[in-house]
Amino acid sequence: MKQAETAGAVITTSAHDTSWGGYAGYFQDPDGHLWEIAWNPALEV
């Protein structure tokens, strides 16, 4: 998220714990596209 913000993105929802046990947040890039960044610990190999 910090890299996206440094590149000009606007953080719309700060990264936070989710109900499914992961971590997620949203940002909007300079072109207006909304992105979700998520981490799911169940997918760790």
C-alpha positions as CSV (number, residue, x, y, z in Angstrom):
1,M,0.0,0.0,0.0
2,K,2.8,2.4,0.8
3,Q,4.4,1.8,-2.6
4,A,1.1,2.5,-4.3
5,E,0.6,5.7,-2.3
6,T,4.2,6.8,-3.1
7,A,3.4,6.3,-6.8
8,G,0.4,8.6,-6.6
9,A,-2.5,6.3,-5.5
10,V,-5.1,7.4,-3.0
11,I,-5.7,5.0,-0.1
12,T,-9.5,4.6,0.0
13,T,-9.6,2.0,2.8
14,S,-6.6,1.4,5.0
15,A,-5.3,-2.2,5.3
16,H,-7.2,-3.9,8.1
17,D,-8.0,-7.4,9.5
18,T,-10.9,-9.1,7.7
19,S,-13.7,-11.4,9.0
20,W,-12.1,-14.4,7.1
21,G,-8.8,-14.1,9.0
22,G,-6.8,-12.2,6.4
23,Y,-5.8,-8.7,5.8
24,A,-7.1,-6.3,3.0
25,G,-7.2,-2.7,1.9
26,Y,-8.2,-0.6,-1.1
27,F,-6.6,2.2,-3.1
28,Q,-7.4,4.2,-6.2
29,D,-4.7,4.6,-8.9
30,P,-4.0,7.9,-10.7
31,D,-6.3,6.7,-13.6
32,G,-9.2,6.2,-11.2
33,H,-9.2,2.4,-11.0
34,L,-10.0,0.9,-7.7
35,W,-7.7,-1.9,-6.5
36,E,-7.9,-4.4,-3.6
37,I,-4.8,-5.7,-1.9
38,A,-5.4,-8.8,0.2
39,W,-3.4,-11.4,2.1
40,N,-4.9,-14.8,3.0
41,P,-2.8,-16.7,5.5
42,A,-4.6,-20.0,4.5
43,L,-2.8,-19.8,1.1
44,E,0.7,-19.7,2.6
45,V,2.7,-22.6,1.2
